[in-house]
Amino acid sequence: MFLTALRKFLKFLGWLLLLLALLAVWALLIEPRWVARRDLPVEVPQWRGPPGLKVVVASDWHIAHEFKRVMTIARANAIVDEINAAQPDVILLPGDFISGRGEDGTTAADVAAVLGRLKATRGVYAVLGNHDWWTDSSGFNRALRAAGITVLLNEAVPLPGTSLWVVGIGDRTSMQSDPTRAMRQLPPGAQALTLMHDPASARSFKPAPGLAVAAHTHGGQVWIPFYGSAVAPHGWPNDQTHGWVNVNGRPVYITSGLGVSIYPVRFNMRPEWVIFTMDAPKRER
């Protein structure tokens, strides 16, 4: 009887170890590289932008040379090709372009060589994330701008050929966030595409009507059913690290990002880039 029970236990243990091994392979090798394209319609009352404006958001690339850091130069270039194939009107890049602090030798110039290939008819706009500030903020500013990307630091600029504006809020973690300064540059009643790295910045202002997006959280990288993110930054709610979140009375979309940070794992939280199609509500068209 004892031997029978022991055999059952060992069989159960074997299956359990196999399951854990398969989960480890999935979380370490498969899901972090299984990038989702998400297509989301956004209806804005009294929309004054071009009908069907396509806005791509691609954040938290964490580009590196090393395979273990997931987002290699080759993989990042492949994602750029996918985004360009969607023929976006606008591309928003809410920061954290480099992995860690570039310990593997990745530079701002390496990152700009990849992201500078992004194409959008009305421009590519970026804000720096905390990793970019910690690594080489002046280098990222120079390299990205030289590659044709508009880098914003608490600034608002008109979107060419439209009545819309683009607002870029500085990173809060690195003490660069000043949304009041940015919002003062908007004309009264303006509609805008607002990007920020840290969603906590939105707690101190109301984004203008239009689209507001944030990054930084990675969706926690591991999403536990009925709980939320295994980890959320800076006291941010665990169940509000991905998707549409109401912050200070306005909807903000928090993207799960493309890369990984701290640990090279994703589970139940795929990396993503998002294409928003902006338009008036159907009743107004």
C-alpha positions in Angstrom: 0.0 0.0 0.0 2.9 2.4 0.9 4.6 1.6 -2.4 1.4 2.2 -4.4 0.9 5.6 -2.7 4.6 6.4 -3.3 4.3 5.6 -7.0 1.2 7.8 -7.3 3.0 10.7 -5.6 6.0 10.3 -7.8 3.8 10.3 -10.9 2.0 13.4 -9.7 5.4 15.1 -9.0 6.7 14.2 -12.4 3.6 15.7 -14.1 3.9 18.8 -11.9 7.6 19.3 -12.8 6.8 18.8 -16.5 4.1 21.5 -16.2 6.4 23.9 -14.5 9.1 23.3 -17.1 6.6 24.0 -19.9 5.4 27.2 -18.1 9.0 28.3 -17.8 9.7 27.8 -21.5 6.5 29.7 -22.3 7.2 32.6 -20.0 10.9 32.9 -20.8 11.2 32.1 -24.5 7.8 32.3 -26.2 5.4 34.9 -24.7 8.0 37.7 -24.4 8.6 37.4 -28.1 4.9 36.9 -29.1 4.0 40.5 -30.0 0.4 41.4 -30.5 -1.0 44.1 -32.8 -4.0 45.6 -31.2 -6.5 47.6 -33.3 -8.7 49.9 -31.1 -11.3 52.4 -32.3 -11.5 55.7 -30.4 -14.6 57.9 -30.7 -14.1 61.5 -29.7 -17.2 63.8 -29.4 -17.0 66.7 -31.9 -13.8 65.2 -33.3 -11.9 67.8 -35.3 -9.1 65.7 -36.6 -9.1 63.8 -40.0 -11.7 61.1 -40.1 -10.2 57.7 -39.4 -6.8 59.1 -38.2 -4.5 56.1 -37.5 -2.3 56.6 -34.5 0.2 53.9 -33.6 1.6 53.6 -30.1 4.8 51.6 -29.5 6.6 51.8 -26.2 9.1 50.3 -23.8 11.2 48.7 -26.6 14.2 48.1 -24.2 16.4 47.5 -27.2 19.7 45.6 -26.6 22.2 43.4 -28.5 21.9 40.4 -26.2 19.3 37.7 -26.8 18.6 37.3 -23.1 17.2 40.9 -23.0 14.6 39.8 -25.6 14.4 42.9 -27.8 17.4 42.5 -30.0 18.2 44.9 -32.8 16.9 42.4 -35.4 13.6 41.9 -33.6 13.1 45.6 -33.2 13.7 46.1 -36.9 11.1 43.4 -37.7 8.5 45.2 -35.5 9.3 48.5 -37.3 8.6 46.8 -40.6 5.2 45.6 -39.2 4.3 49.0 -38.0 5.3 50.6 -41.3 3.2 48.1 -43.2 0.1 49.4 -41.3 0.7 52.8 -42.9 0.0 54.9 -39.8 -0.7 58.6 -39.9 1.0 59.3 -36.6 3.4 57.3 -34.4 3.7 57.9 -30.7 6.7 56.5 -28.8 6.3 56.9 -25.0 9.8 56.1 -24.0 12.2 53.5 -22.5 14.0 52.7 -25.7 17.1 51.1 -24.2 17.4 48.0 -22.1 18.8 48.7 -18.6 21.4 51.4 -18.9 23.1 50.1 -22.1 25.4 47.8 -20.1 25.7 45.4 -23.1 27.1 48.3 -25.3 23.8 49.4 -26.9 23.9 53.2 -27.6 21.4 55.9 -28.4 22.7 55.9 -31.9 21.9 52.1 -32.2 18.4 52.7 -31.0 17.9 55.7 -33.3 19.1 53.7 -36.3 16.2 51.3 -35.7 13.4 53.7 -34.7 14.4 56.3 -37.3 13.1 53.8 -39.9 9.5 54.3 -38.6 7.3 56.1 -41.2 4.1 58.1 -40.6 2.5 60.6 -42.9 2.1 63.2 -40.1 5.2 62.4 -38.1 6.8 60.3 -35.4 6.8 61.8 -31.8 8.6 60.6 -28.7 9.1 61.2 -25.0 12.0 59.7 -23.1 11.5 57.1 -20.4 13.3 56.7 -17.1 15.9 54.2 -18.7 16.7 56.7 -21.4 17.2 59.5 -18.9 19.3 57.3 -16.6 21.5 56.2 -19.6 22.1 59.2 -21.8 19.3 61.7 -22.1 21.2 64.2 -24.2 22.4 61.4 -26.5 18.9 60.1 -27.0 17.6 63.6 -27.8 20.3 64.2 -30.4 20.1 60.8 -32.0 16.3 60.6 -32.2 16.0 64.1 -33.6 18.7 63.5 -36.1 16.7 60.4 -37.2 13.6 62.6 -37.9 11.7 61.9 -34.7 10.2 64.8 -32.8 11.2 64.5 -29.1 9.0 66.4 -26.7 9.7 67.4 -23.1 6.6 69.0 -21.5 5.8 70.5 -24.9 2.8 70.8 -27.2 3.2 71.1 -30.9 0.6 71.3 -33.7 0.0 68.1 -35.8 0.8 69.1 -39.4 -2.2 69.5 -41.7 -4.7 69.3 -38.9 -6.3 71.3 -36.0 -4.9 68.7 -33.5 -1.9 69.0 -31.2 0.6 66.5 -29.9 1.5 66.9 -26.2 4.5 65.1 -24.7 4.9 64.9 -20.9 8.3 64.3 -19.4 9.1 61.2 -17.3 7.9 61.3 -13.7 10.4 58.7 -12.3 13.4 60.8 -13.4 11.7 64.0 -12.1 11.1 65.4 -15.6 7.3 65.5 -15.5 5.7 69.0 -15.8 2.3 68.6 -17.4 1.2 72.1 -16.4 3.9 73.6 -18.6 2.9 71.4 -21.5 -0.8 72.1 -21.2 -0.3 75.9 -21.1 0.9 75.7 -24.7 -2.4 74.4 -26.0 -5.0 76.8 -27.5 -8.3 76.9 -25.6 -10.5 73.9 -26.4 -7.8 72.1 -28.4 -8.0 68.4 -29.1 -4.7 66.5 -28.7 -2.8 63.3 -28.8 -1.1 63.2 -25.4 1.8 60.8 -24.6 3.6 60.3 -21.4 5.9 57.6 -20.1 4.6 57.2 -16.6 0.8 57.0 -16.2 1.2 58.6 -12.7 1.8 61.9 -14.5 -1.9 61.9 -15.5 -2.9 62.2 -11.8 -1.7 65.8 -11.9 -3.6 67.0 -15.0 -6.5 66.3 -17.2 -5.4 65.4 -20.7 -7.0 67.4 -23.5 -9.9 65.7 -25.3 -8.6 63.2 -27.9 -6.2 60.4 -27.1 -4.0 60.0 -24.0 -1.5 57.1 -23.8 1.1 56.0 -21.2 3.6 53.2 -20.8 6.1 52.2 -18.1 4.1 49.5 -16.3 4.6 46.7 -19.0 1.3 45.4 -17.7 3.4 44.0 -14.9 4.7 41.5 -17.4 3.0 38.8 -15.3 -0.8 39.1 -15.0 -2.5 37.0 -12.4 -6.3 36.4 -12.9 -8.5 38.1 -10.2 -5.5 40.0 -8.9 -3.8 41.9 -11.6 -0.1 42.5 -12.1 2.4 40.6 -10.1 4.4 43.9 -9.8 3.2 47.5 -10.4 5.5 50.5 -10.2 5.5 53.1 -7.5 2.3 52.1 -5.8 0.3 52.1 -9.0 -2.8 49.9 -8.7 -2.1 46.3 -9.6 -5.3 45.9 -11.6 -4.8 49.1 -13.6 -1.5 48.5 -15.4 -2.8 47.7 -18.9 -5.6 48.9 -21.1 -8.1 51.7 -20.6 -7.9 53.3 -17.2 -9.7 56.3 -15.8 -7.1 58.7 -14.4 -8.2 62.1 -13.0 -11.4 62.0 -14.9 -10.0 61.1 -18.3 -9.5 57.7 -20.1 -5.8 56.9 -20.5 -4.6 53.8 -22.4 -1.7 52.1 -20.7 0.3 49.9 -23.1 2.0 46.7 -22.0 4.9 47.7 -24.2 7.2 45.7 -26.4 10.2 44.7 -24.3 11.0 43.5 -20.8 12.8 45.0 -17.8 14.3 43.6 -14.6 13.3 40.0 -15.4 13.0 38.6 -19.0 9.6 37.0 -18.3 6.0 37.6 -19.6 3.0 35.5 -18.6 -0.6 36.3 -19.5 0.6 39.7 -20.6 1.8 39.8 -24.2 4.0 42.6 -25.6 2.0 44.8 -27.9 1.9 47.7 -30.3 -1.4 49.4 -30.7 -3.1 51.2 -33.6 -5.9 53.6 -32.6 -8.4 54.7 -35.3 -9.7 58.1 -34.3 -13.1 59.4 -35.4 -16.3 61.1 -34.3 -19.1 59.0 -32.7 -21.2 57.3 -35.4 -24.2 59.6 -34.6 -22.1 62.6 -35.5 -20.7 61.3 -38.8 
